[in-house]
Amino acid sequence: MKNRIESFRGSEHFRLNYIADSVIAAIAVPGTGSLGNAAIIDLGDITLVVDTFSTIQAAEDLKAAAEYLTGNPVSYVINTHWHSDHTSGNQVFLPAANIISTSTTREIMNTFARDRLAQYRENTVQMYQAIKEFEEQIQQETDEKLKREMAWESASDREFMKMLPNLVHSLPTITFDQQMTIHGSNRSIQLITFGGGHTQSDAIVYIPEDKIVVIGDLVLSKHHPVLAYANPQEWLNILEQVELLGVETIVPGHGEVCSLQELHEVKGYITDIMAIVAEAVQSKKSIDEIEVPELYHNWYFTTYFKTNLSKVYDMITKLEG
């Protein structure tokens, strides 16, 4: 696949990153219709795609890339979790491909995620107004890094809203509960879930022969992990399980292709934020006063730091109450 990357027509939504003969990462370009990363996996006679971006247009480019690079149609799509920046492009691959997720992920997509999408459709005027107000905030922002991040976020939101009228909510067609293997003529992959950390259920795609894992949002490279639907302690447990697989290369849900170093950084972040909030609760200090620690100043998704504090604060005070 490597020699075909340069001749692919390209996409404004992602950059192709060769990892091995079996795996190409599609790394999201900030401020476009991708938002999260995806991956293309060539098993020889079978082509798979992992996650499908935030918009139909980005997914169409992903499908074109997968078919061009491997010479085969996409047979399977894996959704690592239910978030829309990893599933909104599912419809592009139907009906030719089967979509695979955990049973829990499919259930959430068929209930909560479906209802949320219906609310988006009913409230488009309010959503565009919210984007406009957010863009006014951007103009007032004095921190240049944060200003750039906010502009990317707004641009991706507009891409999503522009696509929304054409979005068909497309559910997985095959589910699994612990592990599933797909065998190709050249290699096999393992779909594994250790439970829910980032969301209520997270799946990873493990290629043992190449020591590669496509991990969804369980690992983000130099981005603040998103804790909105998370179980932080389970997340830490899951990452320990991943370490035991002997992985060397990680395709994260956001950010550049990375290694176990970034996995350790995510573990450190989760541990740190839990300790910071616990200390604030103990000393009756407002979490509004907490600044981003120096260690994470250069990470992206800065706007999630405050919501992460609130999530952990609610968890801790609920336990103590």
C-alpha positions as CSV (number, residue, x, y, z in Angstrom):
1,M,0.0,0.0,0.0
2,K,2.9,2.3,0.7
3,N,3.7,3.1,-2.9
4,R,0.1,4.0,-3.7
5,I,-0.3,6.6,-1.0
6,E,1.5,9.3,-3.0
7,S,-0.7,8.7,-6.0
8,F,-4.0,8.8,-4.1
9,R,-5.9,12.0,-4.9
10,G,-5.8,13.1,-1.3
11,S,-8.5,14.5,1.0
12,E,-8.9,17.8,2.9
13,H,-10.2,15.9,5.8
14,F,-7.3,13.6,6.7
15,R,-3.6,12.7,6.0
16,L,-2.6,9.1,5.2
17,N,0.2,7.7,7.4
18,Y,1.8,4.4,6.4
19,I,2.5,2.3,9.5
20,A,2.9,-1.2,8.0
21,D,1.9,-3.1,4.9
22,S,-1.3,-4.0,6.6
23,V,-2.2,-0.7,8.2
24,I,-2.6,2.9,7.1
25,A,-3.7,5.5,9.6
26,A,-6.0,8.3,8.4
27,I,-5.1,11.2,10.7
28,A,-7.7,13.9,11.0
29,V,-6.9,17.4,9.7
30,P,-8.2,19.9,12.4
31,G,-11.2,22.0,11.5
32,T,-12.5,19.6,8.8
33,G,-15.2,17.0,8.6
34,S,-13.1,14.2,10.1
35,L,-12.5,15.3,13.8
36,G,-11.3,11.9,14.9
37,N,-8.8,9.5,13.3
38,A,-9.6,6.4,11.3
39,A,-7.6,3.5,9.9
40,I,-7.5,1.3,6.8
41,I,-6.5,-2.4,7.3
42,D,-5.5,-4.8,4.5
43,L,-5.8,-8.5,5.4
44,G,-4.9,-9.6,1.9
45,D,-8.3,-10.5,0.5
46,I,-10.3,-8.4,2.9
47,T,-10.2,-4.7,3.5
48,L,-11.4,-3.1,6.8
49,V,-12.0,0.4,8.0
50,V,-11.8,1.4,11.6
51,D,-14.1,4.3,12.5
52,T,-15.8,6.6,9.9
53,F,-15.3,10.2,10.9
54,S,-17.7,13.0,11.7
55,T,-19.2,13.6,8.2
56,I,-20.3,11.8,5.1
57,Q,-17.9,13.7,2.9
58,A,-14.9,12.7,5.0
59,A,-16.1,9.0,5.0
60,E,-16.5,9.1,1.2
61,D,-12.9,10.1,0.9
62,L,-11.9,7.3,3.4
63,K,-13.8,4.7,1.4
64,A,-12.1,5.9,-1.8
65,A,-8.7,5.7,-0.1
66,A,-9.3,2.2,1.2
67,E,-10.4,0.9,-2.1
68,Y,-7.6,2.6,-4.0
69,L,-4.8,1.5,-1.6
70,T,-5.9,-2.1,-1.2
71,G,-7.5,-2.8,-4.5
72,N,-10.5,-4.4,-2.7
73,P,-13.9,-3.1,-1.6
74,V,-14.4,-2.4,2.1
75,S,-15.9,-5.6,3.6
76,Y,-16.0,-4.6,7.3
77,V,-16.2,-1.3,9.3
78,I,-15.4,-1.4,13.0
79,N,-16.9,1.3,15.3
80,T,-14.6,1.5,18.3
81,H,-17.3,3.4,20.3
82,W,-20.5,5.3,19.8
83,H,-19.4,8.9,19.5
84,S,-20.4,10.6,16.3
85,D,-16.9,11.6,15.2
86,H,-16.2,7.9,14.9
87,T,-19.6,6.7,13.4
88,S,-21.3,9.4,11.4
89,G,-19.8,8.1,8.1
90,N,-21.2,4.6,8.5
91,Q,-23.8,5.0,5.8
92,V,-21.2,5.5,3.1
93,F,-20.1,1.8,3.5
94,L,-23.5,0.3,3.4
95,P,-24.9,-2.1,2.1
96,A,-21.6,-3.6,0.8
97,A,-19.8,-3.7,4.2
98,N,-20.8,-5.2,7.5
99,I,-20.5,-2.8,10.5
100,I,-19.1,-4.3,13.7
101,S,-19.2,-3.0,17.3
102,T,-19.7,-4.3,20.8
103,S,-23.3,-5.1,21.7
104,T,-23.4,-2.3,24.2
105,T,-22.1,0.3,21.6
106,R,-24.9,-0.8,19.2
107,E,-27.5,-0.5,21.9
108,I,-26.4,3.1,22.8
109,M,-26.3,4.0,19.1
110,N,-29.9,2.7,18.8
111,T,-31.2,4.6,21.8
112,F,-29.3,7.6,23.3
113,A,-27.3,8.5,20.1
114,R,-30.4,8.2,17.9
115,D,-32.5,10.4,20.3
116,R,-29.7,12.9,20.4
117,L,-29.5,13.1,16.6
118,A,-33.2,13.7,16.5
119,Q,-32.8,16.6,18.9
120,Y,-30.1,18.0,16.7
121,R,-32.5,17.9,13.7
122,E,-35.3,19.6,15.7
123,N,-33.0,22.3,17.0
124,T,-30.9,23.3,14.0
125,V,-31.7,27.0,14.4
126,Q,-30.6,27.0,18.1
127,M,-27.5,24.9,17.2
128,Y,-26.4,27.4,14.5
129,Q,-27.0,30.2,17.0
130,A,-24.8,28.4,19.6
131,I,-22.0,28.1,16.9
132,K,-22.4,31.8,16.2
133,E,-22.1,32.7,19.9
134,F,-19.1,30.5,20.2
135,E,-17.5,32.2,17.3
136,E,-18.0,35.5,19.0
137,Q,-16.2,34.1,22.0
138,I,-13.3,33.2,19.8
139,Q,-12.9,36.8,18.7
140,Q,-12.5,37.8,22.3
141,E,-10.0,35.0,23.2
142,T,-6.5,36.3,23.8
143,D,-4.7,33.0,24.2
144,E,-3.6,32.2,20.6
145,K,-3.4,28.4,21.0
146,L,-6.8,28.2,22.6
147,K,-8.2,30.6,19.9
148,R,-6.9,28.3,17.2
149,E,-8.4,25.3,18.8
150,M,-11.7,27.0,19.2
151,A,-11.7,28.0,15.6
152,W,-11.0,24.3,14.6
153,E,-13.9,23.2,16.8
154,S,-16.3,25.7,15.3
155,A,-15.3,24.8,11.7
156,S,-15.9,21.1,12.4
157,D,-19.2,21.9,14.0
158,R,-20.2,23.8,10.9
159,E,-19.1,20.8,8.7
160,F,-21.3,18.5,10.8
161,M,-24.4,20.8,10.6
162,K,-24.0,21.2,6.9
163,M,-24.1,17.4,6.5
164,L,-26.9,16.8,9.0
165,P,-29.8,16.9,6.6
166,N,-28.3,14.0,4.6
167,L,-27.2,11.9,7.6
168,V,-28.7,8.4,7.8
169,H,-28.2,7.0,11.3
170,S,-26.5,3.6,10.4
171,L,-26.2,1.0,13.1
172,P,-23.7,-1.9,13.3
173,T,-24.9,-5.1,11.7
174,I,-22.7,-7.5,13.7
175,T,-21.9,-7.3,17.4
176,F,-19.6,-9.0,19.8
177,D,-19.2,-9.1,23.6
178,Q,-15.6,-10.0,24.4
179,Q,-13.5,-10.9,21.4
180,M,-13.8,-11.6,17.7
181,T,-11.3,-12.6,15.1
182,I,-11.4,-11.8,11.4
183,H,-9.0,-14.0,9.2
184,G,-7.7,-12.8,5.9
185,S,-5.4,-14.4,3.4
186,N,-2.3,-12.6,4.7
187,R,-3.0,-11.9,8.4
188,S,-5.7,-11.9,11.0
189,I,-7.0,-9.2,13.4
190,Q,-8.6,-9.4,16.8
191,L,-11.4,-7.2,17.9
192,I,-11.3,-6.9,21.7
193,T,-13.3,-5.2,24.4
194,F,-12.1,-5.0,28.0
195,G,-15.3,-3.1,29.0
196,G,-15.9,0.6,29.1
197,G,-13.4,3.4,30.0
198,H,-13.8,6.3,27.6
199,T,-17.4,5.4,27.0
200,Q,-19.7,2.7,28.4
201,S,-18.1,0.2,25.9
202,D,-14.8,0.6,24.0
203,A,-13.4,-1.8,21.4
204,I,-9.8,-2.0,20.1
205,V,-8.5,-3.6,16.9
206,Y,-5.3,-5.5,17.5
207,I,-3.0,-6.8,14.7
208,P,-0.7,-9.2,16.6
209,E,1.6,-9.9,13.7
210,D,2.5,-6.2,13.4
211,K,2.1,-5.3,17.2
212,I,-0.3,-2.5,16.2
213,V,-3.5,-1.5,17.9
214,V,-6.1,0.9,16.6
215,I,-7.5,2.0,19.9
216,G,-10.2,4.7,19.4
217,D,-10.3,7.3,22.2
218,L,-8.8,5.2,24.9
219,V,-5.6,6.8,23.9
220,L,-5.2,10.3,22.5
221,S,-1.8,11.6,21.5
222,K,-1.1,15.0,23.0
223,H,-4.8,15.7,23.4
224,H,-6.8,16.0,26.7
225,P,-8.7,12.7,27.1
226,V,-12.5,13.3,27.1
227,L,-14.2,12.1,30.3
228,A,-17.8,13.2,29.7
229,Y,-19.1,9.5,29.5
230,A,-16.0,7.9,31.1
231,N,-15.3,5.6,34.0
232,P,-11.8,6.8,34.9
233,Q,-10.8,3.9,37.1
234,E,-12.0,1.4,34.5
235,W,-10.2,3.4,31.8
236,L,-6.9,2.9,33.7
237,N,-7.6,-0.8,34.1
238,I,-8.3,-1.2,30.4
239,L,-5.0,0.5,29.5
240,E,-3.1,-1.9,31.7
241,Q,-4.8,-4.8,29.8
242,V,-3.7,-3.2,26.5
243,E,-0.1,-3.0,27.7
244,L,-0.1,-6.7,28.3
245,L,-0.7,-7.3,24.6
246,G,2.9,-6.4,23.7
247,V,1.8,-3.5,21.5
248,E,4.5,-1.3,19.9
249,T,2.5,1.1,17.7
250,I,-0.8,2.8,18.5
251,V,-3.3,4.5,16.2
252,P,-5.0,6.9,18.7
253,G,-8.5,8.3,18.3
254,H,-7.0,11.9,18.0
255,G,-3.5,13.1,17.4
256,E,-0.5,11.5,15.7
257,V,0.4,7.8,15.5
258,C,2.1,7.0,18.8
259,S,3.5,4.4,21.1
260,L,3.1,3.1,24.7
261,Q,4.6,6.4,25.8
262,E,1.4,8.2,25.0
263,L,-0.6,5.4,26.6
264,H,1.3,6.1,29.8
265,E,0.7,9.8,29.4
266,V,-3.0,9.2,29.2
267,K,-2.8,7.1,32.4
268,G,-0.9,9.9,34.0
269,Y,-3.4,12.5,33.0
270,I,-6.4,10.5,34.3
271,T,-4.6,9.8,37.6
272,D,-3.5,13.5,37.9
273,I,-7.0,14.9,37.3
274,M,-8.6,12.6,39.8
275,A,-5.9,13.6,42.4
276,I,-6.3,17.3,41.6
277,V,-10.1,17.2,42.0
278,A,-9.9,15.0,45.2
279,E,-7.6,17.6,46.7
280,A,-9.9,20.5,45.8
281,V,-12.9,18.7,47.4
282,Q,-10.8,17.9,50.5
283,S,-9.7,21.5,50.9
284,K,-13.2,22.9,49.9
285,K,-11.6,24.7,47.0
286,S,-13.6,25.6,43.8
287,I,-12.6,23.6,40.8
288,D,-13.1,26.9,38.8
289,E,-9.8,28.0,40.2
290,I,-7.9,25.0,38.9
291,E,-5.6,25.8,35.9
292,V,-4.3,23.3,33.3
293,P,-1.1,21.7,34.8
294,E,2.1,22.7,33.1
295,L,2.6,19.2,31.8
296,Y,-0.5,19.5,29.6
297,H,-0.2,23.1,28.4
298,N,0.8,22.1,24.9
299,W,-1.9,19.4,24.5
300,Y,-5.0,20.0,22.3
301,F,-8.7,19.8,23.3
302,T,-7.9,22.3,26.0
303,T,-11.6,23.2,26.3
304,Y,-12.3,19.7,27.7
305,F,-10.1,20.3,30.7
306,K,-12.8,22.2,32.6
307,T,-15.5,19.7,31.7
308,N,-13.2,16.9,32.8
309,L,-12.8,18.6,36.1
310,S,-16.6,18.9,36.5
311,K,-17.1,15.2,35.6
312,V,-14.6,14.0,38.1
313,Y,-15.9,16.4,40.8
314,D,-19.5,15.1,40.3
315,M,-18.2,11.5,40.6
316,I,-16.2,12.2,43.8
317,T,-18.9,14.3,45.5
318,K,-21.6,11.7,44.6
319,L,-19.5,8.9,46.2
320,E,-18.9,11.0,49.3
321,G,-22.6,12.0,49.5
